[in-house]
Amino acid sequence: MAGSRFLVVSVLVVGLCSALAQGLGVNWGTMASHPLPPKIVVQLLKDNGIDKVKIFDADSSTLKALAGSDIEVMVAIPNNMLRTMTDYGAARDWVKTNVTRYHFEGGVNIKYVAVGNEPFLSSYNGSFLNVTFPALKNIQNALNDAGVGGSIKATVPLNADVYNSPESNPVPSAGRFRTDISDLMTEIVQFLNQSGAPFTVNIYPFLSLYGNPNFPVEFAFFDGGSDPVVDNGIQYTNVFDANFDTLVSALKGVGLGDLPIIVGEVGWPTDGDKNAKASYAQRFYDGLLKRLVANHGTPLRPNQYIEVYLFSFIDEDAKSVQPGNFERHWGVLKYDGQPKYNMDLSGQGQAKTLVPAKDVKYLPKKWCVFDPNGGGNVSTLGDQITFACTWSDCTALGYGSTCNGLDGNGNASFAFNMYYQVQNHQELSCNFQGLATETTQDPSTAGCNFTIQIATSVADAPMKPLLVVFMMGRRMEACFLCSSSSPKPHLSFNISPNSSPFSSRRHPLLVRLHPISLKGLILSPSSRSSLQISPPFAVAEALEQAAETSAYPGGASSSKVDKSGRFCSPRAARELAL
């Protein structure tokens, strides 16, 4: 029955707020090969009347762009910093550097500090169970001691898998916190209540549908087309309400049924799966926005405003796709800040789109396509495509995705072009051993867009050096090209001979490393390592391992390796669990 299906699931939600109530919130992620400049994104937020934003770190360029905007901000401490934050001195220093530094007239309107991101995911195997609550307490106490604790609250964005209903009674009123963390959750909830902070939860109706082939499609939406789940006379017609009220019941179970709840993430992807499509996303948001604007609430909290943050504002093409190819397509806007579908943030259901990004600069109108007559060995085409897709985003080619209808040649052209765009049209990036050629004729089809990437200037990304990789049989030599000076190899790796089509000979590859930002990364000869690696993101993973023993200024790593749980986006990079 429908009632037994809706809750055995770990549904996550992305946030959104009523534009006519207390403002709309969005999640702003930056795991992209060519992220929009922060100033353009902030102007996008303002142009669309969005006055709340949740970010996944405390990046200085992002915060500086938000200064003076009066947009409410939730900054974040990644999961890999939680252990550090169990030391009060470190927590105090973090607050000073990332919160009070911006707390002045005309500064950044920080309202929340997110301590971790979904740290209690079952897939993390308890990695953060002993550090999250101490970190939360230290951050809130540091905010208090800094004199800002009255207006800035620390919270923990949690996955909906921290609560559930028993299989024997899968209804919202039976909701309780997960048995293995029940005591811990009770302590956290009591602390949040004491400090005046909200409970933050991520709920994803799409994932209910994605994770269960028998899940009723209509139950994921808000337009009343599903058979209801009946709970003590209450009829639930959508999974969002059912999931939210399961949390309310869990809070009641520990005596805090009135604790404020923020939906930190809720949304619908537009590509990468048969159910990830623009028409479904438009339908989902249309129903959600109407309810939020009307302060509809849920059956257990009726006629109430719910603070919600949409996930996500802009597509991110450098996320891991381990949870699914849809991970790179959660944005309500495309990678370049252009609208995907009609969306009326006023909740009135009008046929209008979001205001697009302005002053976006693109690379020249050139594409890279498959050339069967270019003299290359066509028998290696599969390897070439695999290589291109390892280092770029080919998720649109998957089953049920927007470019799934291309023929074999089209698939090759799409893959080659995505790699070519990620590499900023660099020399040798459209060769593929003679199987590709550049063209000024747009190869896009009616249903499949061949991207022209954003032009990322040196000023926009001064600290993301170009990595030059030399393949020599089973060896890979890597070095960073940060200036016009000759690069010096710093790392070497063992690599499977089949992991690159260039492995048979020495050949330089220009590889911009994403999703790992290499800010300030300095690798010394002593950090040379011999590591077994394989795509995807093999080099990035190997670099991270090598960097752990590298020499850094001040003796501390300054590389920005995101293990916050948002590497994979909402669900968090399960493969990166510490």
N, C-alpha and C positions, 0 to 999 in steps of 0.2 A: 504494500500500500504506500501511497505517497508519503504518509507520515513517517514510515520507517526509512525512507530514502533521504529525507532532507537533512538529517542530522548526524549520520554516521560519518559525516564529511567534515573536513576542515575548511570551511569557507572563509575567504579573506575579503575584506572590503576596502575599497579605495575611496577617498573622501571627496565630498562635494558639499557645498553649502548653498542655501537659498539666497539668490541674488537680491531678492526683495526683503529678506529678513536681516540677518546680521552679516551678510557678505559671503562670497563664494571662496572656498579654499581649493588649492590644487597642490599636487606633489610636483616638484621640479627636480628631475634627475638629470645627471650630466654624463652618463655612461655612453657616450657617443664618440665616434671617430672624428666627427666634425661638429662639435657642439656650437650652438648659436652663442655669440658673445653675450655675456651677462647683461649688459646695458640694453640690448635689443629685447631680451627676455623680460626684463623688468618693465620696459615700455609696453610690451605685449600684455602683461598682466594689467597694467593701468588702462590700456586702451579697451580691454574687455571688462573692466569694472571688477576685477578680481582683487580682493583686498586681504587675502590670507594665503600664505604659501608655506609649505613644509619642504625642507631640504634634508639631505642625508648626511651632511657633515657640517663643518663651520668654515668652509673655504673662504678665504679673505676676499678674493675677487668677486664672489657672489654677494657677500655681505656688503662690500663697498658699493656695489651696484644698487643694492636695496636701500642704502642710506638716503634719507630724505624723502623716501617714497610714501612713508606712513603705512606700508603694507605690513600686516602682522606676520611674524616669522616664527616658525618652529625650527630651531637649529638642532643638530643631532650629534651624538657621540657614537661612533661606530662600535660594533661588538668587540672588535679586536682591541679597543681601548678600555673596556670595562674593568679588566683586572687592574690596570693602572689607576683607575678612578677609585679603587678600594682604599687607596692612600689619600687621606684628607688633603695633604699638601698638594698632591697632584691635581685633585679636584678643584681646590682653591685656585691654583695657577691656570687651569683650563677655563674656569669661569672668568678670571681676570682677562685672559687673552682673547676669549671668544664671545663674551657677553658684555661685561662692564666696559670694555674698551669701546664698544659701539653704543653704550647707553648714555646718550646726551641729546640735547635739543637738536633736531635735524639729523640724528643718527639712525640706527636701525631699531625698528619697533619689535624687539624680541619679546614674545609672550610665553613660549614654552621651550624647554630643553628636552629633547627626546633622548633618553638614556638607553642606548642600544636600539636594535630593530629586530623584533620577533625573536628575542634571545632564548625563549623556551620551546622553540620548534622541536617536535619529537625527533626529527631527523638530526638534530644537533647532539643527541645522546647525552644531554646533561652538561655540555661543555660550559655553559654560562650560569648554571643554577646557583653556584656559590658566590658569584661576583656581582650579579645584577642588583640585588637589593642593597648591599653595602654601597655600591656605586651610586644608586639612586639617592640614598640617604646623604651621602657626602656631597653630591651636587646640590641638592636642595639646601643643605646646611651652609654650603659655600655661597649660594645665592642669598640666603638670609644674612650671613655675616657681611656680605658685600652691600647690604642695604637695598637689594632689589627683589628679595624673596616675596614681598607682598604682591608684586605685579608679574613676576616671572616664575613659573612653576615647572618643576621637573616631573616628567611622566615617562612611561615605558610603552612604546607601541608594541602591542602583542598580537600574535596570530590568533585566529578564532579557534585554534586547536587547544588552547589552554582551558577550554570548557567544553562540555558535551552533555548529552542526555544518555541514559543507559539504553542499550539495545532493547531491553525488555519494556521500556516506556519512552520511546523517542519523540517526545513532545517538548515544547519550550518550557513549560512549567516544571519539568523535571531536571532542568539545567543545573549542573554543579561543576565546580572546578575539577580539572583532571586529577585523578586520585594520587598520582605520583608527585604532584606539586601543590596539593590542596593547602597544606600548612603554609608553604611559602607564599602562595597567592593571597592567603588570608592576611599575612603580615604586610604584604605590599599594598593591598587594598586599604587596610587600616591606616597605613602611613600616608597614602594618597589622600584619604579623607581628612586626616589630621593636618596635612599641609595645605589643604584646599586645592589639590590638583585633580584633574580628571583621569578617568580610566580611558586609555586609548586602544582601540581595536581595529584590526584590518579585516574586512569582510569582502569576499569575492564570489558572487553568484555565478560568474562565468566558470570558475574552477569546479563548482558543484557539477555543472554540465559537462565540463571537460573530463572530470575524473570518474564519471559514472555514466556508461552508455545507456543505462535504464532510467536516468534522471529525467523527469518530465520537463521538456523544454519550456513550456509556458510558466512553470513555477519559478523560473529564473527572472521573469519580467514582472511588471507592475500592472498590466492592463487586465487582470482578472480572468484570464483564459484558462486557468488551471483548476483542477479539482482541489478544493480546500483541504488542509490538514486541520482537523477539529481537536481542540485541546480545552477540555472543561467548558465547552460551549463557545469558545473563541474560534473563529474561522481564520486560518492563515492561508492567504492566496499567493504568497511569494516567499522565497527563501530568505530575502533580506530581513523582513520582519521577524520571521521565525528564528533566524540566527541571532539577531539583536536581542530578542526577548529571552532567548536561552541564556545570554549573558546577564540580563536583568535578573533572571531567576537565580543564577549562580551568585550574584551579588546579594540578593535577598537571603540566600542560604548562609551568608556570613554576617548578616545583620546590617548590610549597607545597601539596601535596595534602591536608595535615592542618590547614590553617588553619580555625579555627572559623567557622561560617556561621550567621547569624541570618536567618530569613525575616521581613522587616520588614512585609510586608503579604500577606495571603491571605484570600480570602472569596468570597462569592456574593451578588449583588444580588437583590432580590425584586420589582422592578417595572421597567417601562420597556422591556421586550423580551420576546419570546415564551419565551425561555429564562431570563429573570430572574423567578423565581417562588419563593414561600415553600417549596413542596414540594421544589424542587431545592436550595435553600439548606439546608434541614433535612437532606436526604440527604448533601450535600457535607460539612457540618460533623460530622454523625454519624460518617461514615467517617474524617474527619481526626482528630477528637478521640480516637476509639478507638485509632488508630495512635500518636498522640502519648503517650497515657497508658501504652501498652504499650512505649514506647521502641522502636518498630518500626524506625525509621530508614529508609534506602533501600538498594538493592542494593550501592552502592559505599560506604555508611557504615551497615552493618547494626547493629541492636541499640544504637542511639544515641539519646539525647534530642536533639530539635531544638527550639531556642528559636524560637517563632513568635508573631507579633502578628496577631490577627484584624483584618481590615479589613471593616467598621468597627463601632464600638460603637453609634453613633446615626446615623440618617439626617440628611442635610444638604441642605436644599431650595434653597440658593442657589449650588450649584455650577454651573459651565458644563456644558451638555449636548452640547458639540461632539463628544466621543467617543461619545456615545450617551445616550438618555434614562435609562438605568439608573444613571447617575452619582449621582443623588440618592437612591438606594435601596440602598446597600451596608450599612446598619446592621443589626445583629442585633436592635436595638431601634428602635421608631418614633421620630418626631421628639420625642415627649413622654416617652420612656423606658419605653414599654410594650412587652412582648414581642410578637414577630411569629409565633412558631411554637415548638414544643417544642425544647428545647436542653438537653442534659445535659452540663455542663462537666466532670463527673467521668469522662466517656468510657465510661460503662456503658450508654448507650443507653436510659436510663429515660425514661418519658413525663412529663417535667416541664418547666416553663418557667423562664426567668430571673426573678429577683426584680425587680419593676417599680419605677420611680421613685416616691418618696414626696413628698408635699407639693407636687405640681405644681399651679399655679394657672392656670386657663383664662379666656379671655374669656367673656362671657355667651353663653348658648346661643341664638345668632341666626345665621341663614344669609342669604346673598344669592342670589336665584334669578331666572331669566329670567321676565319678565312680558310676555306678548304683548299684553296689554290695557292696558298702562301709558301708552299714547299715544306711544311712541317709533316711530321709522321702522325697521321690521323689515328694510328693505333694507340697513341699515348693520350688521346683526347680526354679520356676518363680521368687519368691522373692529373692532367692540367686543370680540369674543372674542380677536382677535389682540392687541389692546392689553392685555387682562386677562392673557393668557398670557405676554406679553412681560415683565410685571412680577411674575409669580408662577409657581408651579410647576404646569403642566398635563401633566406627563409621564405621569401615570396614564391619560390619554386616548389615548395612542398605540397603534399596532398591537400586539396581543398583551399589552397592559397590563390592569390590573385594572378600569379604567373604560371600556374600549374598547367595551363593549356598550351604552352609553347612546345614546338617540336624539338628534336634533339639539337639541331643547329641553334635554335632560339635559346635553349637552355645554356649552351656553351657561350653564346654571345652575352647573355644576361650575367653569367658568372664572371666572364672576363671583364665586363664593364664595371661590375661592382668592385672588383679588385683594383681596376684602373682608377676609379674615382677615389677610393680610399687612399690610394697612393698619390693623389693629387696630380695625375697625368705624368708622373715621373718617367724618365727614360727607362726603357726595359720593362716597364710595368704593363705594356701591351705588346708582348712578343709571344710568350708561351711556346717557345721553341718553334717559331714560324707558323703557329696556328692562329694568330690573331693579327688584326690590323686596325688602325685608327680610321674613323670616319666622321664626317660632319653631317651625315644624314641620320636623323633621329630614328633608331630602330624600334621605338615604342609601338605597342599595339593598343587596340581599344581598351583592353583590360589589364595591360601590363606596362607599367612605366619604367623606362630605362633612365636611371637617376643621373642628374648632373649635380655633383656635390657642391657644398658651400666652400668658398675660398677662405681658408683659414690663414690669416696673416701672421707674421712673426710676432706682432704686437699682441695678437689674441692668445697665442699659445707659446710664449717664449721659453717655457721650461719643458717642452715635450720634444726631446731630441730625436733625430732620425737614427734608427738602428740599421746598421749595414751588416748583413749576414752573409758569410761566405761558406758555401757548401763544398766540402772536399771529401768525397767518399762518405765514410761514416762519421766524419768530423764536421762540426759547424763552428766557425769562428765568428764572434760577434763583437761589434764595437759601436760606439755612439758617435755620430757625426753632429756635433753641436756648433761647429763653426767651419770656416773655410780651411782650417788647419787639417793636416793629414790625420785620419783616425788611427787610433791605436787599439788593437784587439785587447779586450779585457776578459772575455769569457770564452770557454770552449765547452762543447757538449758532445756526447755520443748521441747519435740519432739513427733511427731505423732507415735503411736505404730506400724504403718505399714511402717514406713520409714526405718526400718532396720530389717533384719531377726534375729538379736540378741536382739531385744528389749524386749523379754520375760524374760530375765534373765541377771544377771550381767555378763558381758563378755568383756574382754579387746580387743580393736581393735587397730591395729597399722596403723595409717593413716598419710602418709606424705602429708602435705597440699600443694597443688598446685591448682591454679596458684599463690596464694599469698605467697610471700617470707616473712619469719618471722624474717628478720634480726634485731637483737637487741631487739626483742619484749619482754617486761617485763610486766607481768600482776600481779597486786597486788590483795589481797583479796577484796579490796574495789571495784574491777572491776567486781565482780560476778554479773551476769546478768541473767534474765529470759526472754528468747527470743523464739518466735515461729519460727521454721525452718523446712525446708523440702528439700530433695535433688533435683537437684544436687548441689554440692558445698555448701551444707547447712552449714557445720561447718565453712567453710572459710568465708561465709557471716556473720554468727553469730559472729565469732571472730572479724571481721572488725568492726561490730557495737559496740561490747564490748570494743574494743581497743580505740574507740573514747573517752571513759571516763576513760581510764587506766592511771596509773602513769608511766611516762617515765623519763629517765634521762634528766635533763635540761628542763623538762616541755614540750618537743616536741615529737611528734610521730616519731619513727624511723623505724616503719614497712613500708615495701615497698608494698603498695597497689596500683595497677596500674589501675587508672581510666583515662588513657591517651587516650582512644579511640582505643587502639590496643589490649585490652584484648580479644576482639572477632576477632582481626586482622584487616584487611583492613577497614571494615565498622565500626569498633569500637564497643565496647560493648554497644549496645543500651540500654540494661537493666541496665547499670551502669551510665546512664546519670545523672549528678548531679542535 
